[in-house]
Amino acid sequence: MNNTTSNSPIPVAVIGTGRMGRLHAKTFAAMPGVKLVGVFDANPEAAQKVAAEFNKKAFDRLTDLLPLVRAATIATPTQFHAEVAEQCLERKVACLIEKPLARNTAECLELVSRAKQTGVVVQVGHIERFNPAVQALLKLNLSPRFIETHRVSPMTFRSLDVSVVLDMMIHDLDVVLKLIGSLLKTVAASGVGVIGDSADICNARLGFTNGAAANVMASRLAMKTERKLRLFSPEAFVSLDYGNRTGMIARKESNLSTLREAAAKVQSGKITDLSQLNFRDMVQWEPLAIEPGDPLTMQAQSFIEAVTQQKSPQVTVEDGLAAVEAAERIVAAIHDPPLQ
């Protein structure tokens, strides 16, 4: 579909009309410069329901919809990502593929190869990259030496066919890989499956070739929802709350002289009563400068911009591959712990 002019709305589709597919349809339907042509789902009733909500057409066959669009969101179950993406790429339809990119590394590698062969834009829906707090953190261009993430929630009873690593932790794996910007070298992990055979809680320790490390934890057995990230670098310490889209930063340049002065006084004996020192009061914290925004809208805008300008998306197909590779190594480490 290449017969649109630069001033006409870009025609798009949503493939898969479950929870996330509906949200993508809602986002596209409200976006200026975009025309949601229609939706498709293997379940016609599900497609009709979403189509009616946004006054769009539900297509009975994907082969009828694809020739009408330049871009599409693929929000089917993960097991169908590769198959549907292949149909899109064959017709030169750009893809925004919900995370994870595919169900395993082999399928991801095939998608990377096909994207290169066709030259079609493929973006992966790692939505946390577009969290305003994460966007603000990325702009700092820090050099992380250690990152820890904590992502827990009550059981949703969705995605029980995969481990919590591919279900939830993969969000943080993508962010950690982007922030550290180095190859994953070592993986150690512990996990427990309670509801089924797949792990419902997992803690992974990651080592990178540049010497950085990360501790990543996810659970779908918690009594509350919490999503946090802490980053330690030579330049600063940053604490993020994904859920509240807030962050705090303690910069080295603002705190080093005060802390060194206090340490010198203790070492010289000028301060003997350590109760006089309160570390929390001595550290100067400042709010991270975060611009408000809706992650799903920002992701869609980024995707459409990549399509119309024929440039690399913010979250590339290679990024999606790296996240799945890391997740598979963690799952393998759960079942094959290192020798003591």
FIFILO-330815 format. One record per residue (C-alpha): residue number from 0; x, y, z. Coordinates in nm, 2 decimals. Each point is the difference from the previous one (the first is absolute). Layout:
BEGIN
NUM,X,Y,Z
...
***
This chain:
BEGIN
0,0.00,0.00,0.00
1,0.20,0.29,-0.13
2,-0.26,0.22,-0.17
3,-0.04,0.25,0.29
4,0.13,0.35,-0.03
5,0.22,0.18,0.25
6,-0.30,0.20,0.12
7,-0.26,-0.27,0.02
8,-0.05,-0.20,0.32
9,0.20,-0.32,0.02
10,-0.23,-0.30,-0.01
11,0.06,-0.25,0.28
12,-0.15,-0.32,0.14
13,-0.02,-0.19,0.33
14,0.05,-0.37,-0.01
15,-0.12,-0.17,0.31
16,-0.28,0.16,0.20
17,0.06,-0.12,0.35
18,0.08,0.24,0.29
19,0.31,0.15,-0.16
20,-0.14,0.00,-0.35
21,-0.30,0.20,0.12
22,0.23,0.26,0.15
23,0.20,0.02,-0.32
24,-0.32,0.05,-0.20
25,-0.12,0.27,0.24
26,0.34,0.18,-0.03
27,0.01,-0.01,-0.38
28,-0.36,0.10,-0.03
29,0.07,0.32,0.20
30,0.34,0.09,-0.17
31,0.02,0.29,-0.25
32,0.16,-0.10,-0.33
33,-0.10,-0.36,0.04
34,-0.30,-0.19,-0.14
35,-0.10,-0.32,0.17
36,-0.13,-0.20,-0.30
37,-0.12,-0.30,0.20
38,0.08,-0.29,0.23
39,0.04,-0.37,-0.03
40,-0.02,-0.28,0.25
41,-0.02,-0.38,-0.03
42,-0.31,0.04,0.22
43,-0.25,0.19,-0.22
44,-0.21,0.10,0.30
45,0.30,0.16,0.17
46,0.08,0.19,-0.31
47,-0.35,0.12,-0.05
48,-0.02,0.12,0.36
49,0.31,0.22,-0.03
50,-0.09,0.12,-0.35
51,-0.34,0.11,0.11
52,0.14,0.19,0.30
53,0.21,0.22,-0.23
54,-0.23,0.00,-0.30
55,0.24,-0.20,-0.21
56,-0.02,-0.31,-0.22
57,0.07,-0.35,0.12
58,0.16,-0.20,-0.27
59,-0.08,-0.37,-0.04
60,0.34,-0.08,-0.17
61,0.34,0.16,0.07
62,0.08,-0.03,-0.37
63,-0.28,0.25,-0.07
64,0.12,0.25,0.25
65,0.38,0.01,-0.06
66,-0.01,0.14,-0.36
67,-0.18,0.30,0.14
68,0.25,0.11,0.26
69,0.36,0.12,0.04
70,0.04,-0.10,0.36
71,-0.15,-0.23,0.26
72,0.02,-0.09,0.36
73,0.03,-0.37,0.07
74,-0.16,-0.07,0.33
75,-0.08,-0.37,-0.04
76,0.11,-0.26,0.25
77,0.38,-0.03,-0.01
78,-0.01,-0.35,-0.17
79,-0.14,0.17,-0.32
80,0.23,0.31,-0.01
81,0.25,-0.15,-0.25
82,-0.27,-0.14,-0.23
83,-0.20,0.32,-0.02
84,0.31,0.22,-0.02
85,0.12,-0.21,-0.30
86,-0.33,0.08,-0.18
87,0.04,0.37,0.07
88,0.37,0.01,-0.11
89,-0.09,-0.19,-0.32
90,-0.24,0.28,-0.09
91,0.24,0.28,0.12
92,-0.22,0.09,0.29
93,0.19,0.15,0.29
94,-0.05,-0.18,0.34
95,-0.03,0.10,0.36
96,0.02,-0.33,0.17
97,-0.11,-0.03,0.36
98,0.26,-0.14,0.24
99,0.16,-0.25,0.00
100,0.10,0.02,-0.36
101,-0.06,-0.38,-0.04
102,-0.02,-0.31,0.21
103,0.37,-0.10,-0.03
104,0.34,0.12,-0.13
105,-0.03,-0.21,-0.32
106,-0.32,0.18,-0.11
107,0.15,0.34,0.10
108,0.31,-0.06,-0.21
109,-0.22,-0.08,-0.30
110,-0.19,0.32,0.05
111,0.32,0.20,0.03
112,0.12,-0.16,-0.33
113,-0.33,0.06,-0.18
114,-0.01,0.37,0.12
115,0.34,0.05,-0.15
116,-0.08,-0.17,-0.32
117,-0.32,0.20,-0.06
118,0.11,0.33,0.14
119,-0.33,0.03,0.18
120,-0.02,0.18,0.34
121,-0.05,-0.24,0.29
122,-0.04,0.15,0.35
123,-0.05,-0.21,0.31
124,-0.26,0.10,0.26
125,0.22,0.03,0.31
126,-0.23,0.27,0.14
127,0.21,0.07,0.31
128,0.26,0.17,-0.23
129,-0.27,0.27,-0.05
130,-0.07,0.04,0.37
131,0.07,0.38,0.05
132,0.22,-0.09,0.30
133,0.21,-0.24,-0.21
134,0.02,0.25,-0.28
135,0.14,0.26,0.25
136,0.25,-0.25,0.13
137,0.13,-0.09,-0.35
138,0.05,0.37,-0.07
139,0.25,0.02,0.29
140,0.25,-0.22,-0.19
141,0.14,-0.15,0.32
142,0.25,-0.29,0.01
143,-0.18,-0.26,0.22
144,0.22,-0.23,0.21
145,-0.29,-0.17,0.18
146,-0.38,0.00,-0.06
147,-0.27,-0.17,0.21
148,-0.36,-0.04,-0.11
149,-0.30,-0.11,0.20
150,-0.33,-0.09,-0.19
151,-0.27,-0.17,0.20
152,-0.38,-0.03,-0.03
153,-0.29,-0.22,0.10
154,-0.08,-0.29,-0.22
155,-0.20,0.11,-0.31
156,-0.04,-0.36,-0.13
157,0.11,0.11,-0.34
158,0.31,-0.14,-0.18
159,0.02,-0.30,0.24
160,0.14,-0.20,-0.29
161,0.33,0.18,0.02
162,0.23,0.08,0.30
163,-0.01,0.34,0.18
164,0.33,0.07,-0.18
165,-0.17,0.03,-0.34
166,-0.32,0.13,0.14
167,0.12,0.28,0.23
168,0.38,0.01,0.04
169,0.06,0.05,-0.37
170,-0.11,0.36,0.04
171,0.29,0.07,0.24
172,0.25,-0.21,-0.21
173,-0.06,0.23,-0.30
174,0.05,0.31,0.22
175,0.31,-0.14,0.17
176,0.16,-0.11,-0.33
177,-0.06,0.34,-0.15
178,0.14,0.19,0.30
179,0.31,-0.21,0.04
180,0.07,-0.03,-0.37
181,0.23,-0.30,0.02
182,-0.02,-0.37,-0.08
183,-0.15,-0.23,0.26
184,0.28,-0.23,0.13
185,-0.12,-0.20,0.30
186,-0.34,-0.10,0.13
187,-0.10,-0.16,0.33
188,-0.36,-0.03,0.10
189,-0.24,-0.15,0.26
190,-0.37,-0.06,-0.06
191,-0.30,-0.18,0.13
192,-0.32,-0.11,-0.17
193,-0.31,-0.01,0.22
194,-0.30,0.01,-0.22
195,0.15,-0.22,-0.28
196,0.33,-0.13,-0.13
197,0.13,0.35,-0.11
198,0.17,0.23,0.25
199,-0.24,0.25,0.17
200,0.28,0.17,0.18
201,0.36,0.05,-0.11
202,0.32,0.18,0.10
203,0.28,0.03,-0.26
204,0.35,0.12,0.04
205,0.15,0.13,-0.33
206,0.36,0.08,-0.08
207,0.11,0.20,-0.30
208,0.33,0.02,-0.20
209,0.06,0.36,0.10
210,0.00,-0.10,0.37
211,-0.35,0.12,0.08
212,-0.25,-0.21,0.19
213,-0.37,-0.02,0.06
214,-0.23,-0.17,0.24
215,-0.35,-0.05,-0.15
216,-0.30,-0.13,0.19
217,-0.35,-0.07,-0.11
218,-0.30,-0.17,0.17
219,-0.37,-0.05,-0.09
220,-0.08,-0.13,0.35
221,0.02,0.33,0.19
222,-0.28,0.17,0.20
223,0.07,0.34,-0.16
224,0.13,0.15,-0.33
225,0.34,0.15,0.01
226,0.24,0.09,-0.29
227,0.33,0.16,0.10
228,0.35,0.05,-0.13
229,0.31,0.12,0.17
230,0.32,0.09,-0.19
231,0.35,0.06,0.14
232,0.26,0.17,-0.21
233,0.32,0.20,0.06
234,-0.20,0.31,-0.08
235,-0.32,-0.05,0.20
236,-0.25,-0.23,0.17
237,-0.34,0.00,-0.15
238,-0.32,-0.15,0.14
239,-0.30,-0.05,-0.23
240,-0.36,-0.09,0.07
241,-0.14,-0.13,-0.33
242,-0.36,-0.01,0.12
243,-0.01,0.36,0.13
244,0.23,0.12,-0.28
245,0.22,0.18,0.25
246,0.37,0.00,0.07
247,0.26,0.14,0.24
248,0.37,0.06,-0.07
249,0.30,0.06,0.23
250,0.29,0.14,-0.20
251,0.35,-0.07,0.10
252,0.11,0.36,-0.06
253,-0.26,0.12,0.24
254,0.08,-0.23,0.29
255,0.36,-0.12,-0.02
256,0.16,0.30,0.19
257,-0.25,-0.02,0.29
258,0.04,-0.37,0.04
259,0.38,0.00,-0.02
260,0.01,0.28,0.26
261,-0.22,-0.20,0.24
262,0.22,-0.31,-0.06
263,0.32,0.20,0.07
264,-0.14,0.13,0.32
265,-0.08,-0.35,0.12
266,0.34,-0.13,-0.10
267,0.18,0.28,0.17
268,-0.20,-0.03,0.32
269,-0.17,0.33,-0.03
270,-0.33,-0.18,0.01
271,-0.03,-0.29,0.24
272,-0.37,-0.01,0.05
273,-0.13,-0.15,-0.33
274,-0.35,0.07,0.10
275,0.08,0.36,-0.10
276,0.02,-0.12,-0.36
277,-0.32,-0.09,-0.20
278,0.10,-0.12,-0.35
279,-0.36,0.05,-0.13
280,0.00,0.36,0.11
281,0.34,0.06,-0.15
282,-0.08,-0.12,-0.36
283,-0.15,0.26,-0.23
284,-0.27,-0.15,-0.21
285,-0.18,0.17,-0.28
286,-0.30,-0.11,-0.21
287,0.08,-0.14,-0.34
288,-0.12,0.24,-0.27
289,-0.28,-0.21,-0.16
290,-0.23,0.12,-0.28
291,-0.35,-0.13,0.02
292,-0.13,-0.23,-0.27
293,-0.19,-0.32,-0.07
294,0.24,-0.29,-0.08
295,-0.24,-0.17,-0.24
296,-0.05,0.32,-0.20
297,0.37,0.09,0.01
298,0.08,-0.36,-0.13
299,-0.25,0.03,-0.28
300,0.13,0.35,-0.10
301,0.35,-0.14,0.00
302,-0.10,-0.29,-0.22
303,-0.19,0.22,-0.25
304,0.29,0.24,-0.02
305,0.24,-0.29,-0.07
306,-0.23,-0.12,-0.28
307,-0.06,0.33,-0.16
308,0.36,0.11,0.02
309,0.14,-0.35,-0.08
310,0.23,0.01,0.30
311,0.10,-0.24,0.27
312,-0.26,-0.02,0.28
313,0.08,0.07,0.36
314,-0.05,-0.37,0.09
315,0.15,-0.20,-0.28
316,-0.05,-0.36,-0.10
317,0.35,-0.07,0.12
318,-0.10,0.14,0.34
319,-0.29,-0.24,0.01
320,0.23,-0.28,-0.08
321,0.24,0.10,0.28
322,-0.28,0.00,0.26
323,-0.12,-0.34,-0.10
324,0.35,-0.14,-0.01
325,0.06,0.13,0.36
326,-0.34,-0.14,0.11
327,0.08,-0.34,-0.14
328,0.34,-0.01,0.18
329,-0.17,0.09,0.32
330,-0.26,-0.27,-0.04
331,0.27,-0.25,-0.07
332,0.20,0.11,0.30
333,-0.30,-0.06,0.22
334,-0.01,-0.36,-0.10
335,0.38,-0.05,-0.03
336,0.16,0.18,0.30
337,0.38,0.04,0.00
338,0.21,-0.26,0.18
339,0.10,0.10,0.36
***
